Amino acid sequence: LVRDDAKGQLALPITPDLPGAEAEFRAYLNTLDGFPTSTPGLVRFSGKLKPESVGSGGKVVLVWKLKADGTVTPVTAEPVYSDADRSLTIFPQGGWEKGAKYLIALRGGAQGLTGPPSTLLG
């Protein structure tokens, strides 16, 4: 997604509109072969969610660790929603395993994340 496989490093975009500190931090991250294991997952939305729809318990934010054989293992994660920047931060219990790959899915609808009809993943 944000990785340059040829270089074996991250490839976060650095655009002219980024604040200087953010551009510098991304430049540093782009020297790494992956994100630090303590880095939470982050999803931003184009509109506000209903905070009560986020919840916990693995019913709305689903996280799986991908195994080499193609199977997956569920990962317990705690989602935290921020109305201020319309973001959902995902903290996996125990952090991410170094070198592992993960799949994150968000469930919407009556039993999932809800917000105005125009709320799309951004």
C-alpha positions as CSV (number, residue, x, y, z in Angstrom):
1,L,0.0,0.0,0.0
2,V,2.7,2.5,1.0
3,R,5.7,0.4,0.3
4,D,8.3,0.3,-2.4
5,D,8.9,-3.4,-2.9
6,A,11.9,-2.8,-5.2
7,K,13.7,-0.8,-2.4
8,G,12.2,-2.8,0.4
9,Q,11.2,0.4,2.2
10,L,8.1,2.4,3.0
11,A,7.0,4.9,0.3
12,L,4.8,7.4,2.1
13,P,3.8,10.3,-0.1
14,I,5.5,13.6,0.6
15,T,3.5,16.4,-1.0
16,P,4.0,20.2,-1.0
17,D,0.9,20.8,1.2
18,L,2.3,18.8,4.2
19,P,3.6,20.8,7.2
20,G,7.4,20.7,7.4
21,A,7.5,18.5,10.5
22,E,5.2,15.9,8.8
23,A,7.2,15.9,5.6
24,E,10.4,15.4,7.6
25,F,8.9,12.6,9.6
26,R,7.6,10.9,6.5
27,A,11.1,11.2,4.9
28,Y,12.5,9.4,8.0
29,L,9.8,6.7,7.8
30,N,10.6,6.2,4.1
31,T,14.1,5.0,5.2
32,L,12.6,2.1,7.2
33,D,11.6,-1.3,5.9
34,G,8.3,-1.2,7.8
35,F,6.3,0.7,10.4
36,P,7.4,0.5,14.0
37,T,5.4,-2.2,15.8
38,S,3.9,0.3,18.2
39,T,2.3,2.3,15.3
40,P,-1.5,2.1,15.5
41,G,-3.7,1.6,12.4
42,L,-5.5,4.8,11.3
43,V,-8.5,5.3,9.1
44,R,-10.0,8.8,8.3
45,F,-13.5,9.4,7.2
46,S,-15.0,12.2,5.0
47,G,-17.8,12.7,7.6
48,K,-18.4,12.2,11.3
49,L,-19.4,8.8,12.6
50,K,-21.8,8.2,15.4
51,P,-19.3,7.6,18.3
52,E,-21.6,5.0,19.9
53,S,-21.4,2.9,16.7
54,V,-17.7,2.3,17.1
55,G,-17.8,0.1,20.2
56,S,-15.3,-2.7,20.8
57,G,-15.3,-6.4,21.0
58,G,-14.3,-7.1,17.4
59,K,-17.8,-6.7,15.8
60,V,-17.2,-3.4,14.0
61,V,-13.4,-3.3,13.5
62,L,-12.1,-6.6,12.4
63,V,-8.3,-7.4,12.4
64,W,-6.6,-10.5,11.2
65,K,-2.9,-11.5,11.0
66,L,-2.1,-13.1,7.6
67,K,-0.1,-16.3,7.8
68,A,2.4,-17.5,5.2
69,D,0.0,-20.4,4.2
70,G,-2.7,-17.9,3.3
71,T,-4.8,-18.5,6.4
72,V,-5.7,-15.7,8.9
73,T,-5.8,-15.5,12.7
74,P,-8.1,-13.0,14.4
75,V,-6.3,-10.2,16.4
76,T,-8.0,-8.4,19.3
77,A,-7.9,-4.7,18.7
78,E,-9.4,-1.6,20.4
79,P,-10.7,1.1,18.1
80,V,-10.7,4.7,19.3
81,Y,-12.8,7.3,17.4
82,S,-11.9,11.0,17.3
83,D,-14.7,13.4,16.2
84,A,-12.1,16.2,15.9
85,D,-10.4,14.8,12.8
86,R,-13.0,12.1,11.9
87,S,-10.5,9.3,12.4
88,L,-10.5,5.8,13.9
89,T,-7.3,4.7,15.5
90,I,-6.8,0.9,15.9
91,F,-4.6,-0.4,18.7
92,P,-3.9,-4.1,18.5
93,Q,-3.6,-5.9,21.8
94,G,0.1,-6.5,22.4
95,G,1.1,-4.4,19.3
96,W,1.8,-5.6,15.8
97,E,4.2,-8.6,15.3
98,K,7.4,-7.5,13.6
99,G,7.4,-8.6,9.9
100,A,3.8,-9.8,9.9
101,K,1.1,-8.6,7.5
102,Y,-2.4,-7.7,8.6
103,L,-5.9,-7.3,7.2
104,I,-8.2,-4.7,8.7
105,A,-11.9,-4.5,7.8
106,L,-14.6,-2.1,9.0
107,R,-18.2,-3.2,9.2
108,G,-20.9,-0.6,8.4
109,G,-24.6,-0.7,8.4
110,A,-27.1,-1.2,11.2
111,Q,-24.8,-3.4,13.2
112,G,-21.6,-1.5,12.3
113,L,-20.2,2.0,11.9
114,T,-22.9,4.6,11.2
115,G,-22.9,8.2,10.2
116,P,-24.6,10.5,7.7
117,P,-25.2,8.9,4.3
118,S,-22.3,10.8,2.8
119,T,-19.7,9.4,5.2
120,L,-17.3,7.5,3.0
121,L,-13.8,6.2,3.7
122,G,-11.4,9.0,3.0
